[in-house]
Amino acid sequence: MKFVGVREFKQDVIKYLNEGNEIVVMKRKKPIARLTPVEKDSPEIILLEIGRVLSEAGISPQDARKALDRARQKIYG
């Protein structure tokens, strides 16, 4: 974990994002934000990939939502 000041973070934000490490942004010696990398198998990445595949297949978000609702109804009643 790396600690950086606000000014330094603003100047080198691309560098810090590309490094892919956890960063704590400090303001007046107090932590104000923590930036953590997203894991490759995180729910966010999985959902983005599902959305991409559905879009490439020509399935609209509304149709996908309806299919998901039907599946939930079938599983959970």
Secondary structure as UniProt FT lines:
FT   STRAND          2..5
FT   HELIX           6..11
FT   HELIX           13..19
FT   STRAND          23..27
FT   TURN            28..29
FT   STRAND          30..35
FT   TURN            40..41
FT   HELIX           43..56
FT   TURN            57..58
FT   HELIX           61..76
//
